[in-house]
Amino acid sequence: MEEWTAIRLSLRIATVAMIASLPLGIAAGLLLARGRFWGKSLLNGLVHLPLILPPVVTGFLLLILFGRRGPIGSFLADHLGIVLSFKWTGAALACAVMGFPLMVRSIRLSVEAVDRGLEEAAATLGASPAWVFITVTLPLILPGIIAGMILSFAKAMGEFGATITFVSNIPGETQTLSSAIHSFTQVPGGDAGAFRLTIISVFISMTALMASEYMAYLVGRKVAAS
Amino acid sequence: MRLVFEACQKLGVFQLDATFRSDGGVTALFGASGSGKTTIIRILTGLSRPDDGRIIFDDDVIVDTNRGVFVPKHKRRFGIVFQDDRLFPHLSVRQNLNYGRWFASKVKRGDDFGPIVDLLGLNHLLDRRPENLSGGEKQRVAIGRALLSSPRLLLMDEPLAALDDARKAEILPFLEALRDQMKVPIIYVSHSVTEVARLADTVVVLDNGRVTMAGAVADTLNQPAISSAQGRKEAGTVIEGKVARYDREHKLITIGFNSSQFFVSGPEVATGKTVRMYVLARDVMLATAFPQGVSALNVLDGKIIALHSNSDGTVDVHIDCRGTILLSRITSLSCDRLALAAGILVYAIIKSVALESR
């Protein structure tokens, strides 16, 4: 059934987008919270740009940069054999970019909330900087990381403008839940299909939200006192 | 053990320029807030870098700015107990205690988990989370955690400052036990003369970033400049003496010092043992004639050597009692009524004495 293809594709795109952007998201969150370097506000602006730009503009910029003839797209295609335009991977890239500011913001806030004194204490107990990060910083920012992942996932599930601009609306390749609903509404008698997908969309979103609440509760219990 | 510390550091308008050494035991860094105690501790642990200085521990050069030596904080093996407990909230008490042990295992791990947990009375807390501990319990766990990292030197930055008097009284005995049973040299930072008198062997007095005095506790703390500078509650005199007798019937300890005697009630202490007492200035009354029919056992005669008026209407009277300078804090009204002045003979009536067993 066409609807199931769209749902499976949406879930896959959102998951890949979330996981692929996580390491970068943590790095950017740490950098923005702790780093002191030239061009920090520029990086901050760049990270937040997809949040304020119209999604169509973001999608168009992606098309220019990552399209077959774009500077990055042609390099990836010629040297690594990776083609993003009009592929589901391209949809994942568009979703990752759109969700990135939400993920970074959440991680950044949790890093800023970490008591540096705890990291100092860990160091005086013999932990090298890498061990301090793994054993103290990372567990303490885990709620923020999880929240960021959920936000990124939710954004990816709902992303429409940038995706359709960058990779179009090809059933079975780039037609996500949102674009499938959009397609249904464009044809006469498509209301029933759109409605079915809408219910499924609501169900998936609610499940993701509740899963995140539960995870945040589990983690929060561990780090409550901070 | 030998620690040499020399450092200069400028922090805004504050300038630290301090030099001291420690030869083991408990060395107190003593001074008012803002005198540079915490800055010294941060430099010692490697949490901040001196502009210019040298730290040598035994034969290890830890910091030498001239030669570009700076051992990073996690390689110094200097344990520290902070003012705030800084326990890891995501770990249980047991995991907190084991944290430093795990990293110390590469160097050496003493099999001392049991004894230290016993010493600090942490057995029933091991499976709890830091959030479920009282302030005093948290600080005991923090002390245990620092000790279990097998430090070569234990730094304590006002470990009792954040606690109320009852919690302080709860922790002090643990600190004394730690001093007596563990062989770790300790640098103890405090602005409380009672804590220093109770715990330390030597004291380094800091004022505005500089070392103004250093030496044995009894000699240093009784200098009028130090004893008078204390707050209303804490000013007093440190007296060291030897136990001469114990009267089992009255549970009374007789302590001899210089050519005087002190009587303190309490549990039996072995004869010949050196003890330290702290006499609070507000617990010393003065009389110009030998008092008759008073309950106080300790009455010392002496000559007034100096009087200092305080801004709050009290007068600090320094009395030379056969070589021991005793401090008494009385109201200026009493001072005027008795017409006290330098050179006058007085009797000091001591209401109570805190005995610190050594």
Interface residues (C-beta under 8 A of the other chain):
Chain A: D115 G117 L118 E120 A121 A122 A123 T124 L125 G126 A127 S128 P129 W131 V132 T135 V136 P139 L140 K222 V223 A224 A225 S226
Chain B: T45 G46 L47 K73 H74 K75 R76 R77 F78 G79 I80 F82 D84 R86 F88 P89 H90 Y99 G100 F103 A104 R129 P130 E131 R145 A146 S149
